[in-house]
Structures are given as structure tokens and as C-alpha cells.
Amino acid sequence: MALLLLAAACTGGETTTRGTNLAPFFPTDGERSAEFINDADDVSWTLLVEKLEPTETIGGAELVTFEWSREDTGAVLGAVKWSSSTSAGVAIHAWAGADGAFVVLDPPVQVADEEMKSGDTLETPIGGATFTSTFVGFEDCPVAWGTDWTGCAHLTIDDGDGDPMAGPLFAGDYWQVEGYGAAWMQTTGYDGRWDLSHWSDE
């Protein structure tokens, strides 16, 4: 995931009649790593999300892999292959669990189009399942890292199985900061929300 994150405060918080290009809220450039803490009582470890090199190009899209792991043990929890561009929007092309075996999503799950307004949804049928991405709108998302961000883009990715504890690890809610990526994540398999505690682009 995901995974993800800018050195300028976001503006916004209000819905406008114009749509927003959300690709800058899902940046994939440079070297990126982020650490998250979970607000659930039964999760005491830190989640590390790192961009892996090299990237790959498929069908003209640059795919960037973000690996999820436990910082305390180094155990890999999974990985997600994303693409993000201002012309094609944001998509998830594949994901893997702890075993490292990637499941290719054909077609890719469209997370965001070139332009979206609050309440807009996108559906991606894959086999017998339908993934639904919704741009909820802009919200405040102060983080443990110490930054009181505003104008964070809140999106949900529903895998359609009706069970938030099962399914692809990338399903759930994301609060994204332009240029940085994820500030908060509420993802499959966890009752608590992941809160950004450290970020690096080096």
C-alpha cells in the first residue's frame, strides 16, 4: 500500500463544483517509507510501508510496489502494486499477502479517475467480485507525527465481500495528503486505524 505521503500544508476542506485530480495525493516518486502506529489495544507494533526498487512499466503505466512489514520483527505482511498519474488516475494492479505471491488484478482496481468530486464512486468488476472506490471528500487528519493536516482526501476501497477483516490487505479507508500519501489507514484485518508516526523520502 500502501504507501505514500508533502512538505506543504494542504488547503481545502470544502467541496467544490469542480472535480479534483487525486493522483498527487498518491505520490510514487523518489524513495519513500512511512511508519504507522495502530490505535487498537491489541496492536503494539509499528507498521512499516516502504517503496521497493526497481519499479516496472506495464501497458505504459509505471507500477510501484509498496511493501508492508512489522518494524519490530521485519516480518513481511504483504505488498501492493500501485500506479498514479495525473492523466490516468490511481489504480492498484496486484497485491500479495505474507507469502509474497502476487495476485494480479485484471483489470486493475481503479481507485481514482483523472477528476473526482466528493461522493463519486468507481466500480471495477473482477471475476465474480466488484471493487468499489469512493471519494468521500476532504477532511482534517492530524497525525501522531505531529502535523495537523487539513484538506486530506478521504477514499474508501470496498472489496465487496462484506467482511472488513478478510480480503485484500489494501481494502479499507485512506486519508491521503498531497505529496506525502497516507496519513491514516483503516485496512483489512485490523479493528484499529493506522496513524502516520514517521515519514521519509530518503
C-alpha positions as a printed NumPy array, in Angstrom:
array([[  0.   ,   0.   ,   0.   ],
       [  0.245,   1.233,   0.556],
       [  2.461,   3.828,   0.724],
       [  2.713,   7.068,   0.16 ],
       [  2.991,  10.772,   1.526],
       [  4.307,  16.529,   1.06 ],
       [  6.065,  19.311,   2.693],
       [  3.326,  21.852,   2.177],
       [  0.111,  22.112,   4.102],
       [ -2.978,  21.115,   2.203],
       [ -5.721,  23.582,   1.672],
       [ -9.349,  22.739,   1.31 ],
       [-11.919,  21.027,   3.429],
       [-14.756,  22.225,   1.253],
       [-16.478,  20.528,  -1.65 ],
       [-16.468,  22.493,  -4.897],
       [-18.307,  22.027,  -8.168],
       [-15.016,  21.192,  -9.878],
       [-13.552,  17.75 ,  -9.522],
       [-10.103,  17.119,  -8.064],
       [ -7.237,  15.226,  -9.633],
       [ -6.283,  12.88 ,  -6.798],
       [ -3.052,  11.489,  -8.276],
       [ -0.885,  13.999,  -6.317],
       [ -2.403,  12.546,  -3.123],
       [ -0.958,   9.134,  -4.103],
       [  2.647,  10.069,  -4.953],
       [  5.053,   7.35 ,  -6.064],
       [  8.19 ,   9.353,  -6.878],
       [ 11.516,   9.165,  -5.078],
       [ 12.436,   6.931,  -2.166],
       [  9.529,   6.591,   0.231],
       [  8.955,   4.941,   3.574],
       [  6.406,   5.553,   6.304],
       [  5.737,   4.183,   9.775],
       [  2.278,   3.832,  11.287],
       [  1.008,   3.057,  14.763],
       [ -2.369,   1.456,  15.383],
       [ -4.886,   2.795,  17.907],
       [ -6.198,  -0.708,  18.755],
       [ -5.152,  -2.001,  22.176],
       [ -4.043,  -5.357,  20.777],
       [ -1.597,  -3.908,  18.194],
       [  1.549,  -2.641,  19.916],
       [  3.954,  -2.88 ,  16.978],
       [  4.735,  -0.357,  14.212],
       [  3.765,  -0.9  ,  10.581],
       [  6.497,  -0.041,   8.069],
       [  5.457,   0.727,   4.483],
       [  8.356,   1.029,   2.028],
       [  8.658,   1.629,  -1.69 ],
       [ 10.665,  -1.128,  -3.364],
       [ 13.044,  -0.732,  -6.278],
       [ 13.126,  -1.173,  -9.175],
       [  9.734,  -0.031, -10.445],
       [  8.192,  -1.67 , -13.502],
       [  6.277,  -0.496, -16.541],
       [  3.262,  -2.42 , -17.817],
       [  0.964,  -1.133, -20.566],
       [  2.545,   2.305, -20.366],
       [  1.87 ,   2.627, -16.612],
       [  4.662,   2.816, -14.04 ],
       [  3.947,   0.341, -11.268],
       [  5.403,   0.994,  -7.842],
       [  5.435,  -1.711,  -5.167],
       [  4.882,  -0.759,  -1.544],
       [  5.782,  -3.489,   0.929],
       [  4.131,  -3.724,   4.354],
       [  6.094,  -5.214,   7.251],
       [  6.374,  -5.252,  11.039],
       [  9.162,  -2.955,  12.151],
       [  9.885,  -4.964,  15.301],
       [ 10.41 ,  -8.365,  13.669],
       [ 10.89 ,  -7.483,   9.996],
       [  8.13 ,  -9.936,   9.08 ],
       [  6.6  ,  -9.077,   5.709],
       [  2.816,  -8.736,   5.849],
       [  2.197,  -8.145,   2.149],
       [  2.661,  -5.736,  -0.731],
       [  0.617,  -3.662,  -3.162],
       [  1.458,  -2.556,  -6.713],
       [  0.125,   0.957,  -7.422],
       [  0.159,   3.351, -10.361],
       [ -0.591,   7.051, -10.059],
       [ -0.601,   9.655, -12.823],
       [ -2.461,  12.881, -13.469],
       [ -3.598,  11.582, -16.874],
       [ -4.755,   8.069, -15.905],
       [ -5.673,   8.419, -12.234],
       [ -4.795,   5.955,  -9.471],
       [ -5.019,   2.163,  -9.747],
       [ -4.   ,  -0.994,  -7.893],
       [ -2.587,  -3.657, -10.21 ],
       [ -1.664,  -6.507,  -7.859],
       [ -1.314,  -7.418,  -4.219],
       [  0.399, -10.08 ,  -2.147],
       [ -0.061, -11.5  ,   1.325],
       [  2.624, -12.631,   3.741],
       [  3.595, -15.489,   1.406],
       [  4.778, -12.98 ,  -1.215],
       [  2.7  , -14.476,  -4.038],
       [  1.142, -11.647,  -6.051],
       [ -2.482, -11.773,  -7.178],
       [ -2.757,  -9.825, -10.432],
       [ -5.897,  -7.707, -10.681],
       [ -7.207,  -7.791, -14.24 ],
       [ -8.41 ,  -5.166, -14.873],
       [ -6.612,  -3.077, -12.235],
       [ -8.793,  -1.704,  -9.452],
       [ -9.451,   1.934, -10.358],
       [ -9.067,   3.91 ,  -7.137],
       [ -9.419,   7.385,  -8.652],
       [-10.123,   8.865, -12.074],
       [ -8.485,  11.947, -13.579],
       [-11.072,  14.086, -11.813],
       [-13.411,  13.238,  -8.933],
       [-15.909,  15.088,  -6.765],
       [-16.969,  14.227,  -3.238],
       [-19.323,  11.242,  -3.36 ],
       [-18.11 ,   9.957,  -6.74 ],
       [-17.682,   6.189,  -6.989],
       [-15.824,   3.892,  -9.382],
       [-16.617,   0.196,  -9.831],
       [-14.161,  -2.419, -11.072],
       [-15.634,  -5.886, -11.754],
       [-13.009,  -8.637, -11.456],
       [-14.218, -12.167, -11.904],
       [-17.194, -12.616,  -9.593],
       [-16.304,  -9.659,  -7.366],
       [-16.784,  -5.912,  -7.729],
       [-14.418,  -3.429,  -6.119],
       [-15.936,  -0.016,  -5.367],
       [-13.822,   3.058,  -4.727],
       [-15.5  ,   6.156,  -3.26 ],
       [-14.074,   9.633,  -2.864],
       [-15.712,  10.643,   0.419],
       [-14.306,  14.185,   0.405],
       [-11.743,  16.362,   2.158],
       [-11.254,  16.096,   5.916],
       [ -8.784,  17.037,   8.634],
       [ -6.313,  14.296,   9.581],
       [ -3.897,  15.275,  12.373],
       [ -1.245,  12.586,  12.837],
       [  0.986,  11.202,  15.587],
       [  3.989,  12.516,  13.617],
       [  2.929,  15.938,  14.935],
       [  1.402,  17.539,  11.84 ],
       [ -2.188,  18.818,  11.954],
       [ -3.027,  18.307,   8.313],
       [ -6.239,  19.659,   6.785],
       [ -7.701,  19.028,   3.35 ],
       [ -6.86 ,  15.314,   3.411],
       [ -8.514,  13.287,   0.644],
       [-10.63 ,  10.502,   2.201],
       [-11.236,   7.499,  -0.068],
       [-12.663,   4.063,   0.588],
       [-11.901,   0.868,  -1.325],
       [-14.585,  -1.783,  -0.781],
       [-13.707,  -5.304,  -1.942],
       [-17.384,  -6.31 ,  -1.929],
       [-17.136,  -9.264,   0.459],
       [-18.89 ,  -7.521,   3.353],
       [-16.153,  -8.534,   5.811],
       [-13.634,  -5.838,   6.852],
       [-11.433,  -8.475,   8.5  ],
       [-10.94 , -10.58 ,   5.353],
       [ -9.836,  -9.961,   1.787],
       [ -7.02 ,  -7.991,   0.105],
       [ -4.91 ,  -6.051,   2.584],
       [ -5.388,  -2.809,   0.614],
       [ -9.18 ,  -2.659,   1.092],
       [-10.44 ,  -0.06 ,   3.533],
       [-10.273,   3.688,   4.143],
       [ -7.429,   6.062,   3.315],
       [ -6.855,   9.681,   4.275],
       [ -4.24 ,  10.968,   1.826],
       [ -2.076,  14.099,   1.992],
       [ -0.984,  15.757,  -1.226],
       [  2.664,  14.959,  -1.922],
       [  3.056,  12.665,   1.1  ],
       [  0.443,   9.929,   0.74 ],
       [ -1.332,   8.134,   3.583],
       [ -1.824,   9.958,   6.888],
       [ -4.386,   7.472,   8.219],
       [ -5.389,   3.995,   7.   ],
       [ -8.162,   1.693,   8.201],
       [ -7.354,  -1.514,   6.364],
       [ -8.434,  -5.138,   6.095],
       [ -7.772,  -7.294,   9.123],
       [ -7.44 ,  -4.584,  11.759],
       [-10.059,  -3.034,  14.031],
       [ -7.863,  -0.02 ,  14.694],
       [ -6.737,   2.77 ,  12.418],
       [ -3.123,   3.189,  11.29 ],
       [ -1.792,   6.66 ,  12.128],
       [  1.353,   8.091,  10.498],
       [  4.139,   8.362,  13.081],
       [  7.206,   8.847,  10.845],
       [  7.861,   9.576,   7.18 ],
       [ 10.942,   9.725,   4.987],
       [ 11.711,  10.381,   1.33 ],
       [ 15.351,   9.301,   1.591]])
